[in-house]
Amino acid sequence: MVVSFRDKLLQELRAEAATVVSWESRPAPRPRTHRLVAAAGLAAAVVAVVMVAVPLVSETPAFAVVRNPDGTVTVRINEFVRPKELERRLREEGVRAVIDYVPYGQTCREPRGEIVPQPQRMPLRRLDGPDFWIDPKDFGPDETLVVVMHSANGDPAKSHGGSVGVIRGLVAPCELVPAEFGGVDRE
């Protein structure tokens, strides 16, 4: 005798139904509200963490500061933001620095302190791309690297150049003044 799929399914359902306890003999269910609220809260927390963490992981950091085996420090600036944080990281690597990111068309009023002449030594050495390196041994005990970068049209990822120098002693705060670019308008 050939049993059809429908008949076989019906037999399995009847067998399953015979093993299920009737509703009358089951204990009253506990309210599930607190479990649903907890589950919803947990789901919302997971979604929030993913929404925050994914962009942080996938975005390029604003800058990187790496100590090299020879004692030099490699710096990469990807965005001209958080200059105080960059100053702190450089200080941790033995380089006292003042970093100022200023709008294009402006610069810091000079002089900001006693400028250290640099005929032979250069505090920054450019590498390929946006990287440069610094040797902390290039600086005297009371010398500070001063970097002023001009942002391009307010875009923190682009620069219109700037200046780099070393100042002995105190460095005056950056007081913005109009920049002079020798008659060249870069905007």
Salt bridges, closest charged atoms under 4 A:
ASP7 OD1 - ARG6 NH2 3.77
GLU85 OE1 - ARG82 NE 2.84
GLU87 OE2 - LYS84 NZ 3.35
GLU92 OE2 - ARG88 NH1 2.55
GLU92 OE1 - ARG89 NH1 2.72
GLU93 OE1 - ARG67 NE 2.96
GLU93 OE2 - ARG89 NH1 3.56
ASP100 OD2 - ARG112 NH2 2.78
GLU114 OE2 - ARG168 NH1 2.82
ASP131 OD1 - ARG76 NE 2.46
ASP138 OD2 - ARG125 NH1 2.94
ASP142 OD1 - ARG96 NH1 3.70
GLU143 OE1 - ARG121 NH2 3.21
GLU143 OE2 - ARG168 NH2 3.22
ASP155 OD2 - LYS158 NZ 4.00
GLU175 OE2 - ARG109 NE 3.13
